[in-house]
């Protein structure tokens, strides 16, 4: 499933609650507290995406383990920051690989240039 598909608002609150294993009122409370933000249809119906369902499932798991909502908020924030750092690290690693490839290419050109100079000197000595 692509990122766009995961973010597409598809499920009304009753379906989303069932998929997440929660009561619809719990979803309303989480929305009020800013923990989840469903989109709204033209008729103002809450619509949840697959990503919202996965977030709700995680929140349900954490609260079932005895973590209060403040702790859940903190964990979600830390997870978001960690994901951001992971993306940043991946970008840095891609840049490093490009620099390493350019450096390798530069070093190869230097070696080839040095060999050509030696070869040219040898040819001149041989001819002279």
N, CA, C and O atoms as a printed pandas DataFrame, in Angstrom:
     atom_number atom_name residue_name chain_id  residue_number  x_coord  y_coord  z_coord
0              1         N          UNK        A               1    0.849   -1.178    0.000
1              2        CA          UNK        A               1    0.000    0.000    0.000
2              3         C          UNK        A               1    0.893    1.239    0.000
3              4         O          UNK        A               1    1.794    1.366    0.829
4              5         N          UNK        A               2    0.632    2.148   -0.939
5              6        CA          UNK        A               2    1.459    3.356   -1.023
6              7         C          UNK        A               2    1.082    4.339    0.083
7              8         O          UNK        A               2    0.044    4.210    0.731
8              9         N          UNK        A               3    1.955    5.323    0.276
9             10        CA          UNK        A               3    1.707    6.335    1.315
10            11         C          UNK        A               3    0.414    7.089    1.027
11            12         O          UNK        A               3   -0.339    7.418    1.943
12            13         N          UNK        A               4    0.162    7.361   -0.251
13            14        CA          UNK        A               4   -1.070    8.065   -0.608
14            15         C          UNK        A               4   -2.299    7.241   -0.261
15            16         O          UNK        A               4   -3.294    7.784    0.219
16            17         N          UNK        A               5   -2.240    5.935   -0.499
17            18        CA          UNK        A               5   -3.362    5.060   -0.169
18            19         C          UNK        A               5   -3.587    5.007    1.336
19            20         O          UNK        A               5   -4.730    4.989    1.793
20            21         N          UNK        A               6   -2.511    4.982    2.104
21            22        CA          UNK        A               6   -2.618    4.918    3.566
22            23         C          UNK        A               6   -3.264    6.174    4.131
23            24         O          UNK        A               6   -3.900    6.125    5.184
24            25         N          UNK        A               7   -3.107    7.297    3.443
25            26        CA          UNK        A               7   -3.618    8.572    3.933
26            27         C          UNK        A               7   -4.991    8.940    3.362
27            28         O          UNK        A               7   -5.554    9.977    3.711
28            29         N          UNK        A               8   -5.518    8.095    2.495
29            30        CA          UNK        A               8   -6.805    8.394    1.879
30            31         C          UNK        A               8   -7.923    8.185    2.896
31            32         O          UNK        A               8   -8.041    7.100    3.465
32            33         N          UNK        A               9   -8.745    9.209    3.133
33            34        CA          UNK        A               9   -9.844    9.070    4.100
34            35         C          UNK        A               9  -10.964    8.203    3.524
35            36         O          UNK        A               9  -11.605    8.564    2.537
36            37         N          UNK        A              10  -11.186    7.051    4.163
37            38        CA          UNK        A              10  -12.149    6.088    3.632
38            39         C          UNK        A              10  -13.235    5.670    4.616
39            40         O          UNK        A              10  -14.369    5.404    4.217
40            41         N          UNK        A              11  -12.890    5.612    5.899
41            42        CA          UNK        A              11  -13.749    4.955    6.876
42            43         C          UNK        A              11  -14.516    5.946    7.741
43            44         O          UNK        A              11  -13.940    6.865    8.324
44            45         N          UNK        A              12  -15.828    5.740    7.810
45            46        CA          UNK        A              12  -16.633    6.527    8.744
46            47         C          UNK        A              12  -16.295    6.076   10.157
47            48         O          UNK        A              12  -15.690    5.022   10.349
48            49         N          UNK        A              13  -16.683    6.869   11.138
49            50        CA          UNK        A              13  -16.273    6.642   12.514
50            51         C          UNK        A              13  -16.656    5.260   13.024
51            52         O          UNK        A              13  -15.881    4.650   13.761
52            53         N          UNK        A              14  -17.819    4.750   12.657
53            54        CA          UNK        A              14  -18.238    3.437   13.160
54            55         C          UNK        A              14  -17.327    2.336   12.630
55            56         O          UNK        A              14  -16.958    1.426   13.372
56            57         N          UNK        A              15  -16.968    2.412   11.365
57            58        CA          UNK        A              15  -16.073    1.414   10.764
58            59         C          UNK        A              15  -14.671    1.565   11.328
59            60         O          UNK        A              15  -14.023    0.573   11.663
60            61         N          UNK        A              16  -14.198    2.811   11.434
61            62        CA          UNK        A              16  -12.862    3.063   11.970
62            63         C          UNK        A              16  -12.748    2.537   13.399
63            64         O          UNK        A              16  -11.747    1.919   13.763
64            65         N          UNK        A              17  -13.780    2.787   14.203
65            66        CA          UNK        A              17  -13.767    2.316   15.589
66            67         C          UNK        A              17  -13.714    0.793   15.641
67            68         O          UNK        A              17  -12.978    0.221   16.445
68            69         N          UNK        A              18  -14.485    0.144   14.792
69            70        CA          UNK        A              18  -14.479   -1.322   14.769
70            71         C          UNK        A              18  -13.116   -1.851   14.332
71            72         O          UNK        A              18  -12.589   -2.786   14.934
72            73         N          UNK        A              19  -12.553   -1.261   13.297
73            74        CA          UNK        A              19  -11.233   -1.703   12.813
74            75         C          UNK        A              19  -10.154   -1.504   13.866
75            76         O          UNK        A              19   -9.241   -2.319   13.991
76            77         N          UNK        A              20  -10.263   -0.405   14.629
77            78        CA          UNK        A              20   -9.253   -0.100   15.651
78            79         C          UNK        A              20   -9.544   -0.808   16.968
79            80         O          UNK        A              20   -8.720   -0.783   17.882
80            81         N          UNK        A              21  -10.707   -1.438   17.068
81            82        CA          UNK        A              21  -11.068   -2.133   18.304
82            83         C          UNK        A              21  -11.431   -1.173   19.427
83            84         O          UNK        A              21  -11.118   -1.421   20.591
84            85         N          UNK        A              22  -12.086   -0.085   19.078
85            86        CA          UNK        A              22  -12.438    0.948   20.060
86            87         C          UNK        A              22  -13.896    1.325   19.911
87            88         O          UNK        A              22  -14.556    0.955   18.939
88            89         N          UNK        A              23  -14.384    2.060   20.881
89            90        CA          UNK        A              23  -15.730    2.616   20.820
90            91         C          UNK        A              23  -15.661    3.931   20.042
91            92         O          UNK        A              23  -14.680    4.663   20.172
92            93         N          UNK        A              24  -16.684    4.248   19.234
93            94        CA          UNK        A              24  -16.663    5.515   18.494
94            95         C          UNK        A              24  -16.459    6.739   19.389
95            96         O          UNK        A              24  -15.842    7.719   18.971
96            97         N          UNK        A              25  -16.971    6.684   20.610
97            98        CA          UNK        A              25  -16.794    7.819   21.516
98            99         C          UNK        A              25  -15.315    8.025   21.858
99           100         O          UNK        A              25  -14.866    9.155   22.050
100          101         N          UNK        A              26  -14.569    6.927   21.930
101          102        CA          UNK        A              26  -13.131    7.033   22.192
102          103         C          UNK        A              26  -12.454    7.796   21.058
103          104         O          UNK        A              26  -11.572    8.620   21.299
104          105         N          UNK        A              27  -12.865    7.523   19.827
105          106        CA          UNK        A              27  -12.299    8.241   18.682
106          107         C          UNK        A              27  -12.637    9.729   18.757
107          108         O          UNK        A              27  -11.806   10.574   18.422
108          109         N          UNK        A              28  -13.848   10.047   19.193
109          110        CA          UNK        A              28  -14.232   11.454   19.342
110          111         C          UNK        A              28  -13.383   12.136   20.422
111          112         O          UNK        A              28  -12.948   13.275   20.255
112          113         N          UNK        A              29  -13.157   11.429   21.523
113          114        CA          UNK        A              29  -12.328   11.981   22.599
114          115         C          UNK        A              29  -10.908   12.209   22.093
115          116         O          UNK        A              29  -10.315   13.258   22.347
116          117         N          UNK        A              30  -10.364   11.227   21.377
117          118        CA          UNK        A              30   -9.004   11.364   20.844
118          119         C          UNK        A              30   -8.926   12.537   19.866
119          120         O          UNK        A              30   -7.919   13.244   19.818
120          121         N          UNK        A              31   -9.984   12.739   19.092
121          122        CA          UNK        A              31  -10.005   13.872   18.172
122          123         C          UNK        A              31  -10.031   15.185   18.957
123          124         O          UNK        A              31   -9.308   16.124   18.626
124          125         N          UNK        A              32  -10.853   15.244   19.980
125          126        CA          UNK        A              32  -10.949   16.451   20.810
126          127         C          UNK        A              32   -9.600   16.784   21.437
127          128         O          UNK        A              32   -9.241   17.955   21.551
128          129         N          UNK        A              33   -8.860   15.769   21.840
129          130        CA          UNK        A              33   -7.555   15.967   22.470
130          131         C          UNK        A              33   -6.443   16.187   21.440
131          132         O          UNK        A              33   -5.291   16.417   21.809
132          133         N          UNK        A              34   -6.786   16.116   20.150
133          134        CA          UNK        A              34   -5.809   16.356   19.094
134          135         C          UNK        A              34   -4.903   15.170   18.812
135          136         O          UNK        A              34   -3.858   15.327   18.180
136          137         N          UNK        A              35   -5.288   13.982   19.272
137          138        CA          UNK        A              35   -4.456   12.795   19.060
138          139         C          UNK        A              35   -4.642   12.205   17.668
139          140         O          UNK        A              35   -3.742   11.554   17.137
140          141         N          UNK        A              36   -5.789   12.428   17.093
141          142        CA          UNK        A              36   -6.065   11.971   15.734
142          143         C          UNK        A              36   -6.919   13.050   15.068
143          144         O          UNK        A              36   -7.763   13.676   15.708
144          145         N          UNK        A              37   -6.685   13.251   13.787
145          146        CA          UNK        A              37   -7.409   14.295   13.065
146          147         C          UNK        A              37   -8.033   13.711   11.806
147          148         O          UNK        A              37   -7.420   13.727   10.739
148          149         N          UNK        A              38   -9.249   13.197   11.930
149          150        CA          UNK        A              38   -9.894   12.659   10.732
150          151         C          UNK        A              38  -10.268   13.790    9.780
151          152         O          UNK        A              38  -10.489   14.927   10.197
152          153         N          UNK        A              39  -10.333   13.462    8.523
153          154        CA          UNK        A              39  -10.796   14.459    7.561
154          155         C          UNK        A              39  -12.311   14.509    7.642
155          156         O          UNK        A              39  -12.940   13.687    8.309
156          157         N          UNK        A              40  -12.875   15.466    6.967
157          158        CA          UNK        A              40  -14.330   15.620    6.959
158          159         C          UNK        A              40  -14.840   15.573    5.524
159          160         O          UNK        A              40  -14.228   16.121    4.607
160          161         N          UNK        A              41  -15.975   14.906    5.355
161          162        CA          UNK        A              41  -16.616   14.866    4.048
162          163         C          UNK        A              41  -17.351   16.180    3.817
163          164         O          UNK        A              41  -17.393   17.037    4.699
164          165         N          UNK        A              42  -17.924   16.335    2.639
165          166        CA          UNK        A              42  -18.703   17.535    2.330
166          167         C          UNK        A              42  -19.866   17.683    3.314
167          168         O          UNK        A              42  -20.286   18.798    3.626
168          169         N          UNK        A              43  -20.381   16.555    3.798
169          170        CA          UNK        A              43  -21.474   16.583    4.757
170          171         C          UNK        A              43  -21.000   16.620    6.203
171          172         O          UNK        A              43  -21.801   16.427    7.118
172          173         N          UNK        A              44  -19.710   16.866    6.425
173          174        CA          UNK        A              44  -19.085   16.984    7.749
174          175         C          UNK        A              44  -18.979   15.645    8.494
175          176         O          UNK        A              44  -18.872   15.626    9.721
176          177         N          UNK        A              45  -19.007   14.545    7.770
177          178        CA          UNK        A              45  -18.815   13.230    8.374
178          179         C          UNK        A              45  -17.330   12.986    8.566
179          180         O          UNK        A              45  -16.530   13.256    7.670
180          181         N          UNK        A              46  -16.957   12.473    9.740
181          182        CA          UNK        A              46  -15.557   12.135    9.989
182          183         C          UNK        A              46  -15.166   10.968    9.083
183          184         O          UNK        A              46  -15.893    9.981    8.970
184          185         N          UNK        A              47  -14.013   11.098    8.445
185          186        CA          UNK        A              47  -13.479   10.028    7.599
186          187         C          UNK        A              47  -12.053    9.737    8.027
187          188         O          UNK        A              47  -11.214   10.637    8.079
188          189         N          UNK        A              48  -11.785    8.481    8.331
189          190        CA          UNK        A              48  -10.484    8.047    8.813
190          191         C          UNK        A              48   -9.753    7.282    7.713
191          192         O          UNK        A              48  -10.364    6.566    6.920
192          193         N          UNK        A              49   -8.451    7.446    7.684
193          194        CA          UNK        A              49   -7.599    6.739    6.718
194          195         C          UNK        A              49   -7.027    5.481    7.367
195          196         O          UNK        A              49   -7.181    5.259    8.568
196          197         N          UNK        A              50   -6.366    4.666    6.551
197          198        CA          UNK        A              50   -5.686    3.483    7.077
198          199         C          UNK        A              50   -4.584    3.899    8.049
199          200         O          UNK        A              50   -4.358    3.227    9.055
200          201         N          UNK        A              51   -3.903    4.993    7.755
201          202        CA          UNK        A              51   -2.867    5.499    8.670
202          203         C          UNK        A              51   -3.492    5.897   10.011
203          204         O          UNK        A              51   -2.905    5.655   11.065
204          205         N          UNK        A              52   -4.675    6.502    9.972
205          206        CA          UNK        A              52   -5.384    6.839   11.214
206          207         C          UNK        A              52   -5.724    5.579   11.999
207          208         O          UNK        A              52   -5.576    5.545   13.221
208          209         N          UNK        A              53   -6.181    4.541   11.294
209          210        CA          UNK        A              53   -6.541    3.277   11.951
210          211         C          UNK        A              53   -5.309    2.688   12.633
211          212         O          UNK        A              53   -5.383    2.242   13.778
212          213         N          UNK        A              54   -4.181    2.686   11.933
213          214        CA          UNK        A              54   -2.946    2.145   12.505
214          215         C          UNK        A              54   -2.518    2.943   13.732
215          216         O          UNK        A              54   -2.055    2.368   14.717
216          217         N          UNK        A              55   -2.670    4.253   13.679
217          218        CA          UNK        A              55   -2.351    5.105   14.823
218          219         C          UNK        A              55   -3.281    4.784   15.989
219          220         O          UNK        A              55   -2.829    4.675   17.129
220          221         N          UNK        A              56   -4.556    4.635   15.719
221          222        CA          UNK        A              56   -5.524    4.294   16.764
222          223         C          UNK        A              56   -5.214    2.929   17.378
223          224         O          UNK        A              56   -5.321    2.751   18.591
224          225         N          UNK        A              57   -4.832    1.974   16.541
225          226        CA          UNK        A              57   -4.469    0.644   17.060
226          227         C          UNK        A              57   -3.272    0.746   17.999
227          228         O          UNK        A              57   -3.258    0.129   19.064
228          229         N          UNK        A              58   -2.269    1.526   17.603
229          230        CA          UNK        A              58   -1.095    1.709   18.453
230          231         C          UNK        A              58   -1.484    2.370   19.761
231          232         O          UNK        A              58   -1.031    1.953   20.828
232          233         N          UNK        A              59   -2.315    3.393   19.690
233          234        CA          UNK        A              59   -2.770    4.060   20.897
234          235         C          UNK        A              59   -3.538    3.092   21.793
235          236         O          UNK        A              59   -3.401    3.131   23.016
236          237         N          UNK        A              60   -4.339    2.233   21.188
237          238        CA          UNK        A              60   -5.072    1.225   21.955
238          239         C          UNK        A              60   -4.134    0.244   22.637
239          240         O          UNK        A              60   -4.346   -0.127   23.791
240          241         N          UNK        A              61   -3.100   -0.174   21.925
241          242        CA          UNK        A              61   -2.122   -1.099   22.506
242          243         C          UNK        A              61   -1.404   -0.451   23.683
243          244         O          UNK        A              61   -1.215   -1.077   24.726
244          245         N          UNK        A              62   -1.008    0.803   23.511
245          246        CA          UNK        A              62   -0.276    1.496   24.569
246          247         C          UNK        A              62   -1.151    1.702   25.809
247          248         O          UNK        A              62   -0.694    1.497   26.934
248          249         N          UNK        A              63   -2.396    2.105   25.604
249          250        CA          UNK        A              63   -3.273    2.305   26.762
250          251         C          UNK        A              63   -3.619    0.974   27.419
251          252         O          UNK        A              63   -3.801    0.910   28.635
252          253         N          UNK        A              64   -3.711   -0.092   26.617
253          254        CA          UNK        A              64   -3.970   -1.415   27.189
254          255         C          UNK        A              64   -2.802   -1.875   28.057
255          256         O          UNK        A              64   -2.985   -2.676   28.973
256          257         N          UNK        A              65   -1.612   -1.373   27.772
257          258        CA          UNK        A              65   -0.422   -1.701   28.571
258          259         C          UNK        A              65   -0.314   -0.829   29.814
259          260         O          UNK        A              65    0.636   -0.948   30.588
260          261         N          UNK        A              66   -1.297    0.050   29.996
261          262        CA          UNK        A              66   -1.321    0.873   31.199
262          263         C          UNK        A              66   -0.730    2.256   31.041
263          264         O          UNK        A              66   -0.559    2.972   32.028
264          265         N          UNK        A              67   -0.414    2.645   29.818
265          266        CA          UNK        A              67    0.156    3.971   29.591
266          267         C          UNK        A              67   -0.994    4.967   29.455
267          268         O          UNK        A              67   -1.929    4.746   28.686
268          269         N          UNK        A              68   -0.917    6.067   30.207
269          270        CA          UNK        A              68   -1.984    7.067   30.127
270          271         C          UNK        A              68   -1.834    7.893   28.854
271          272         O          UNK        A              68   -0.829    7.785   28.151
272          273         N          UNK        A              69   -2.837    8.717   28.560
273          274        CA          UNK        A              69   -2.819    9.470   27.305
274          275         C          UNK        A              69   -1.649   10.432   27.212
275          276         O          UNK        A              69   -1.127   10.658   26.120
276          277         N          UNK        A              70   -1.226   11.002   28.330
277          278        CA          UNK        A              70   -0.047   11.882   28.304
278          279         C          UNK        A              70    1.183   11.089   27.860
279          280         O          UNK        A              70    1.996   11.576   27.074
280          281         N          UNK        A              71    1.308    9.879   28.365
281          282        CA          UNK        A              71    2.419    9.020   27.957
282          283         C          UNK        A              71    2.309    8.626   26.498
283          284         O          UNK        A              71    3.315    8.572   25.790
284          285         N          UNK        A              72    1.099    8.351   26.043
285          286        CA          UNK        A              72    0.871    8.007   24.638
286          287         C          UNK        A              72    1.288    9.174   23.747
287          288         O          UNK        A              72    1.956    8.980   22.732
288          289         N          UNK        A              73    0.891   10.381   24.131
289          290        CA          UNK        A              73    1.258   11.575   23.352
290          291         C          UNK        A              73    2.779   11.696   23.282
291          292         O          UNK        A              73    3.336   11.972   22.220
292          293         N          UNK        A              74    3.440   11.492   24.409
293          294        CA          UNK        A              74    4.904   11.593   24.445
294          295         C          UNK        A              74    5.549   10.527   23.555
295          296         O          UNK        A              74    6.479   10.819   22.802
296          297         N          UNK        A              75    5.055    9.307   23.644
297          298        CA          UNK        A              75    5.592    8.213   22.822
298          299         C          UNK        A              75    5.390    8.513   21.340
299          300         O          UNK        A              75    6.306    8.324   20.540
300          301         N          UNK        A              76    4.208    8.973   20.972
301          302        CA          UNK        A              76    3.938    9.283   19.564
302          303         C          UNK        A              76    4.833   10.410   19.070
303          304         O          UNK        A              76    5.319   10.372   17.939
304          305         N          UNK        A              77    5.053   11.415   19.916
305          306        CA          UNK        A              77    5.938   12.510   19.545
306          307         C          UNK        A              77    7.368   12.007   19.347
307          308         O          UNK        A              77    8.031   12.370   18.376
308          309         N          UNK        A              78    7.833   11.175   20.265
309          310        CA          UNK        A              78    9.186   10.625   20.139
310          311         C          UNK        A              78    9.312    9.754   18.893
311          312         O          UNK        A              78   10.336    9.788   18.212
312          313         N          UNK        A              79    8.273    8.972   18.594
313          314        CA          UNK        A              79    8.291    8.127   17.401
314          315         C          UNK        A              79    8.351    8.986   16.141
315          316         O          UNK        A              79    9.084    8.672   15.203
316          317         N          UNK        A              80    7.579   10.066   16.125
317          318        CA          UNK        A              80    7.583   10.970   14.973
318          319         C          UNK        A              80    8.968   11.601   14.797
319          320         O          UNK        A              80    9.471   11.703   13.679
320          321         N          UNK        A              81    9.574   12.018   15.899
321          322        CA          UNK        A              81   10.910   12.602   15.834
322          323         C          UNK        A              81   11.942   11.567   15.377
323          324         O          UNK        A              81   12.844   11.885   14.601
324          325         N          UNK        A              82   11.807   10.343   15.855
325          326        CA          UNK        A              82   12.712    9.268   15.448
326          327         C          UNK        A              82   12.570    8.979   13.952
327          328         O          UNK        A              82   13.565    8.803   13.251
328          329         N          UNK        A              83   11.331    8.933   13.474
329          330        CA          UNK        A              83   11.099    8.714   12.044
330          331         C          UNK        A              83   11.728    9.837   11.219
331          332         O          UNK        A              83   12.313    9.590   10.164
332          333         N          UNK        A              84   11.603   11.060   11.705
333          334        CA          UNK        A              84   12.196   12.207   11.019
334          335         C          UNK        A              84   13.715   12.085   10.979
335          336         O          UNK        A              84   14.334   12.358    9.951
336          337         N          UNK        A              85   14.310   11.679   12.086
337          338        CA          UNK        A              85   15.770   11.495   12.143
338          339         C          UNK        A              85   16.206   10.361   11.217
339          340         O          UNK        A              85   17.247   10.451   10.567
340          341         N          UNK        A              86   15.406    9.296   11.159
341          342        CA          UNK        A              86   15.719    8.185   10.256
342          343         C          UNK        A              86   15.732    8.654    8.801
343          344         O          UNK        A              86   16.616    8.278    8.030
344          345         N          UNK        A              87   14.743    9.481    8.428
345          346        CA          UNK        A              87   14.690   10.017    7.071
346          347         C          UNK        A              87   15.886   10.923    6.810
347          348         O          UNK        A              87   16.487   10.879    5.736
348          349         N          UNK        A              88   16.223   11.739    7.793
349          350        CA          UNK        A              88   17.377   12.636    7.681
350          351         C          UNK        A              88   18.664   11.832    7.515
351          352         O          UNK        A              88   19.514   12.175    6.693
352          353         N          UNK        A              89   18.801   10.779    8.285
353          354        CA          UNK        A              89   19.981    9.916    8.192
354          355         C          UNK        A              89   20.053    9.239    6.826
355          356         O          UNK        A              89   21.130    9.141    6.237
356          357         N          UNK        A              90   18.927    8.778    6.329
357          358        CA          UNK        A              90   18.908    8.131    5.012
358          359         C          UNK        A              90   19.325    9.116    3.920
359          360         O          UNK        A              90   20.066    8.756    3.005
360          361         N          UNK        A              91   18.847   10.359    4.018
361          362        CA          UNK        A              91   19.256   11.380    3.035
362          363         C          UNK        A              91   20.755   11.639    3.130
363          364         O          UNK        A              91   21.431   11.753    2.107
364          365         N          UNK        A              92   21.279   11.732    4.352
365          366        CA          UNK        A              92   22.714   11.973    4.546
366          367         C          UNK        A              92   23.529   10.802    3.996
367          368         O          UNK        A              92   24.583   11.010    3.394
368          369         N          UNK        A              93   23.053    9.585    4.197
369          370        CA          UNK        A              93   23.768    8.415    3.682
370          371         C          UNK        A              93   23.779    8.410    2.159
371          372         O          UNK        A              93   24.782    8.043    1.547
372          373         N          UNK        A              94   22.656    8.819    1.534
373          374        CA          UNK        A              94   22.626    8.889    0.074
374          375         C          UNK        A              94   23.611    9.943   -0.437
375          376         O          UNK        A              94   24.320    9.716   -1.417
376          377         N          UNK        A              95   23.651   11.109    0.242
377          378        CA          UNK        A              95   24.608   12.148   -0.152
378          379         C          UNK        A              95   26.046   11.661    0.013
379          380         O          UNK        A              95   26.893   11.916   -0.842
380          381         N          UNK        A              96   26.318   10.958    1.118
381          382        CA          UNK        A              96   27.661   10.444    1.359
382          383         C          UNK        A              96   28.063    9.455    0.264
383          384         O          UNK        A              96   29.193    9.493   -0.223
384          385         N          UNK        A              97   27.141    8.573   -0.123
385          386        CA          UNK        A              97   27.458    7.616   -1.192
386          387         C          UNK        A              97   27.794    8.344   -2.493
387          388         O          UNK        A              97   28.718    7.952   -3.204
388          389         N          UNK        A              98   27.042    9.406   -2.804
389          390        CA          UNK        A              98   27.328   10.171   -4.023
390          391         C          UNK        A              98   28.710   10.815   -3.949
391          392         O          UNK        A              98   29.457   10.804   -4.927
392          393         N          UNK        A              99   29.044   11.371   -2.796
393          394        CA          UNK        A              99   30.362   11.993   -2.621
394          395         C          UNK        A              99   31.459   10.936   -2.730
395          396         O          UNK        A              99   32.492   11.177   -3.355
396          397         N          UNK        A             100   31.241    9.768   -2.124
397          398        CA          UNK        A             100   32.231    8.693   -2.210
398          399         C          UNK        A             100   32.419    8.247   -3.657
399          400         O          UNK        A             100   33.544    7.987   -4.085
400          401         N          UNK        A             101   31.330    8.159   -4.407
401          402        CA          UNK        A             101   31.427    7.769   -5.818
402          403         C          UNK        A             101   32.197    8.824   -6.610
403          404         O          UNK        A             101   33.026    8.488   -7.455
404          405         N          UNK        A             102   31.922   10.103   -6.334
405          406        CA          UNK        A             102   32.644   11.173   -7.024
406          407         C          UNK        A             102   34.117   11.161   -6.656
407          408         O          UNK        A             102   34.973   11.364   -7.518
408          409         N          UNK        A             103   34.422   10.926   -5.391
409          410        CA          UNK        A             103   35.809   10.855   -4.948
410          411         C          UNK        A             103   36.521    9.691   -5.628
411          412         O          UNK        A             103   37.655    9.829   -6.087
412          413         N          UNK        A             104   35.850    8.549   -5.689
413          414        CA          UNK        A             104   36.451    7.381   -6.355
414          415         C          UNK        A             104   36.726    7.701   -7.827
415          416         O          UNK        A             104   37.795    7.379   -8.345
416          417         N          UNK        A             105   35.771    8.326   -8.488
417          418        CA          UNK        A             105   35.955    8.691   -9.893
418          419         C          UNK        A             105   37.120    9.670  -10.048
419          420         O          UNK        A             105   37.911    9.547  -10.983
420          421         N          UNK        A             106   37.229   10.632   -9.145
421          422        CA          UNK        A             106   38.332   11.589   -9.172
422          423         C          UNK        A             106   39.671   10.871   -8.995
423          424         O          UNK        A             106   40.625   11.133   -9.729
424          425         N          UNK        A             107   39.736    9.965   -8.017
425          426        CA          UNK        A             107   40.971    9.225   -7.774
426          427         C          UNK        A             107   41.349    8.364   -8.972
427          428         O          UNK        A             107   42.528    8.256   -9.310
428          429         N          UNK        A             108   40.365    7.756   -9.613
429          430        CA          UNK        A             108   40.651    6.942  -10.803
430          431         C          UNK        A             108   41.199    7.832  -11.925
431          432         O          UNK        A             108   42.134    7.435  -12.619
432          433         N          UNK        A             109   40.643    8.999  -12.107
433          434        CA          UNK        A             109   41.136    9.917  -13.143
434          435         C          UNK        A             109   42.567   10.346  -12.836
435          436         O          UNK        A             109   43.398   10.463  -13.736
436          437         N          UNK        A             110   42.845   10.579  -11.554
437          438        CA          UNK        A             110   44.194   10.955  -11.161
438          439         C          UNK        A             110   45.177    9.834  -11.491
439          440         O          UNK        A             110   46.261   10.091  -12.014
440          441         N          UNK        A             111   44.801    8.601  -11.189
441          442        CA          UNK        A             111   45.669    7.460  -11.478
442          443         C          UNK        A             111   45.882    7.305  -12.979
443          444         O          UNK        A             111   47.001    7.063  -13.432
444          445         N          UNK        A             112   44.820    7.444  -13.736
445          446        CA          UNK        A             112   44.927    7.308  -15.196
446          447         C          UNK        A             112   45.803    8.425  -15.760
447          448         O          UNK        A             112   46.645    8.180  -16.623
448          449         N          UNK        A             113   45.607    9.633  -15.278
449          450        CA          UNK        A             113   46.421   10.767  -15.739
450          451         C          UNK        A             113   47.897   10.525  -15.425
451          452         O          UNK        A             113   48.764   10.782  -16.260
452          453         N          UNK        A             114   48.176   10.036  -14.228
453          454        CA          UNK        A             114   49.566    9.748  -13.841
454          455         C          UNK        A             114   50.148    8.666  -14.741
455          456         O          UNK        A             114   51.299    8.775  -15.165
456          457         N          UNK        A             115   49.386    7.635  -15.038
457          458        CA          UNK        A             115   49.868    6.563  -15.906
458          459         C          UNK        A             115   50.126    7.069  -17.322
459          460         O          UNK        A             115   51.110    6.680  -17.952
460          461         N          UNK        A             116   49.263    7.916  -17.815
461          462        CA          UNK        A             116   49.437    8.466  -19.159
462          463         C          UNK        A             116   50.705    9.315  -19.203
463          464         O          UNK        A             116   51.449    9.263  -20.183
464          465         N          UNK        A             117   50.958   10.094  -18.154
465          466        CA          UNK        A             117   52.172   10.917  -18.113
466          467         C          UNK        A             117   53.413   10.036  -18.128
467          468         O          UNK        A             117   54.363   10.305  -18.863
468          469         N          UNK        A             118   53.403    8.980  -17.312
469          470        CA          UNK        A             118   54.544    8.058  -17.275
470          471         C          UNK        A             118   54.716    7.404  -18.634
471          472         O          UNK        A             118   55.837    7.279  -19.129
472          473         N          UNK        A             119   53.631    6.993  -19.230
473          474        CA          UNK        A             119   53.692    6.338  -20.539
474          475         C          UNK        A             119   54.227    7.305  -21.586
475          476         O          UNK        A             119   55.055    6.926  -22.414
476          477         N          UNK        A             120   53.769    8.534  -21.557
477          478        CA          UNK        A             120   54.240    9.535  -22.517
478          479         C          UNK        A             120   55.737    9.805  -22.341
479          480         O          UNK        A             120   56.459    9.948  -23.328
480          481         N          UNK        A             121   56.206    9.876  -21.093
481          482        CA          UNK        A             121   57.632   10.063  -20.830
482          483         C          UNK        A             121   58.434    8.874  -21.360
483          484         O          UNK        A             121   59.502    9.042  -21.949
484          485         N          UNK        A             122   57.904    7.679  -21.143
485          486        CA          UNK        A             122   58.596    6.474  -21.612
486          487         C          UNK        A             122   58.690    6.446  -23.127
487          488         O          UNK        A             122   59.715    6.054  -23.685
488          489         N          UNK        A             123   57.623    6.862  -23.787
489          490        CA          UNK        A             123   57.624    6.879  -25.245
490          491         C          UNK        A             123   58.655    7.902  -25.729
491          492         O          UNK        A             123   59.397    7.623  -26.671
492          493         N          UNK        A             124   58.715    9.085  -25.098
493          494        CA          UNK        A             124   59.677   10.107  -25.520
494          495         C          UNK        A             124   61.110    9.640  -25.292
495          496         O          UNK        A             124   61.988    9.912  -26.110
496          497         N          UNK        A             125   61.352    8.939  -24.188
497          498        CA          UNK        A             125   62.682    8.430  -23.910
498          499         C          UNK        A             125   63.051    7.361  -24.941
499          500         O          UNK        A             125   64.188    7.310  -25.410
500          501         N          UNK        A             126   62.110    6.532  -25.278
501          502        CA          UNK        A             126   62.338    5.456  -26.223
502          503         C          UNK        A             126   62.618    6.007  -27.613
503          504         O          UNK        A             126   63.480    5.497  -28.328
504          505         N          UNK        A             127   61.889    7.049  -27.992
505          506        CA          UNK        A             127   62.028    7.638  -29.320
506          507         C          UNK        A             127   63.266    8.527  -29.400
507          508         O          UNK        A             127   63.843    8.704  -30.472
508          509         N          UNK        A             128   63.669    9.084  -28.258
509          510        CA          UNK        A             128   64.752   10.038  -28.257
510          511         C          UNK        A             128   66.068    9.444  -28.118
511          512         O          UNK        A             128   67.070   10.160  -28.104
